[in-house]
């Protein structure tokens, strides 16, 4: 039982399982989300992301386990404090943009006058002011997605849950949405978004969870995930690098393809815990002139592929290319 003054996490899952017949869609999943952070819910298609979000929202019940949302054992009593953008997009085609946003705000307890004002302000803030009176069916795909997102935030929710929010958006609108999500976090909202596109998560997330085949593979920050991988450097030089290859802590050195206008390159993998400056000092001691020296630690995509692996790697790569 929570006592007055206890810190309540916006979201907590403990040992959550969801079975459909003999199929485990979600398998013993536990994680928590902190107030005021962007939390990425990452995984390939079919990993169990949408099923988990639907359990969080009490759209479907878990088979077993505990879910707590904004201090409540069910999302239903606190639903007016939550904004949800589902993966399946849909707007009332004949309704106008401002009417749509106002309508969803009123469903969540905002007065008619305030809902209308918020709708117009949001449309103006996000470059759609001139389309307030335009029917949804006449909006471009990107504009319609913005209207649906604005409908999600018009009631000023504490917790935002966005299921694949970047799907179908062109790069310009993806960048606009990234900025909106970051701005909402800076205003104190807690935001959870699912995606199988690693670039968005790498730029936005304070922490993230990687899900594969219904099970958690990782939860934490990008730095914590990178710490599980050996450090890697990229160097370029016209000199022989024998002195670098023999430096303490160097695990392997691979030649890199030549680039126009650049010296030959090498990818240097270090043993865990080795300071990259060890290589830099070894290069200087050996009289090697470096034209390039940079840390090239694992990207979120590299981490994702390593943790998910197998057949799911190809699905993730396909999603990356599609994005």
Phi, psi and omega in degrees: 000126179285137178258157177305131180094346176293144179283128180252120176287143178302329181211136179217127173239135178229116173053045183278132179233138172227118178248141169242098187066237179268000185265125176271100178285326176225130192236099173055054186267127176228132172192167177221159180236134181272154179297134173077022179240159170263120184245119180271134180248097195250145177170158177290170175303136179085008182282344182110010183295306183294322177301317180295316180298323179291326174292319178303320182275001180063027173284321172230148182273150172287154174290321176201167179105178185236135175232131178233127182238119180052039178082001182251146178287351177217147177287342187297313180295338182247020187298332180286351177261005183241141170245133184229123173252108183285160177295323179278107183281152176182131176233154173291115192298323185273350180280146179278160187303308182296322178297322180297310182297316179298319182300313182291327176295319180294325177299336182256021169097003179278140180295158183301315181295315181292322180297318179296316180296317180296320180299312181294320180294317180295317178298319179294318182297329184250028169075019181241017183304321182287350181256013182304323182263012181271137178292146182301326182293342180264356180278150173293167181300317179295319178296317180298322179294322176298317180299319180293321178294317179296327175295331180287331186252359187295336180268011175060058183286153175282323185239125178248131177239115186241117183263110182049057186292340185269354183300130174084359181266143175285168185303325181293315180289330174297317179296321178298317180293320176303316180296319179299315180298317179296320179296319180295321175298317181295337177274001176103001178287155170258130188231128173244127173224140178264147178197157167245014178252110191289332184299318180296315182295320182296323181282329192257324197283135167284319175216166179207162175237137175252125183244136176215130181052038175082357184243148178285130176255334180197147170217127178157199181269167177297321178299319179294323178291318180296330181296342179278352182247147178298143177294151183223143179237153170243125175233153175225135181196155174270351183273161171293146185245031180303323180295331177282318181300328183265005182292146178302134176091354178279121182270320181199157177225127179240140174289144177251150177301143179291149176240149179300128175079004181239154177291164175305148185238160181217139173259120186247116176265130181257159172289151181302137177087356182278134179285124179304334179296342175300318179292318180298317179295320179297322179295316179295317181297328181272002180072025180276128179265112182265128173267347178206138177210115183212148170289136178228057182296163183303134173281168177298326177297316178300316180296315180301311181298319180295319184281325183276306172062181173058218183294332182289340178298317181293325177294319179294318180296321177298320179294323178298314182294322179296326180287000000 
